[in-house]
Amino acid sequence: MWLILFSSITMVIVIGLWGLYVNLTIPRPVKEKFSSETSKDGQKNEGRSEKIAEIERTLYAGMIFFKEKLSAKNSILIENKSRNFILEGLEEIPKVQLP
């Protein structure tokens, strides 16, 4: 019973500290006030539509980035290192066939 109680309390503390850490490290978005007032011509301010278009462009660029990352193939290149010394007087290691 004590183990479950102390484990639960410790989990709540750890999750609380983690939440506090996340709130402190992730920057909060800047809230901009969009003016919905109409101009003299009766049209709404286009600042909001420009922001929406910018968000759409950003999301589209992010989707393209992830699509390229997912379609990329991994390749491994192994090269011999060049040696600047000569191995003299060493026995050759015999090759052993593994079962």
HELIX and SHEET records of a PDB file:
HELIX    1   1 TRP A    2  THR A   25  1                                  24    
HELIX    2   2 GLY A   47  SER A   71  1                                  25    
END                                                                             
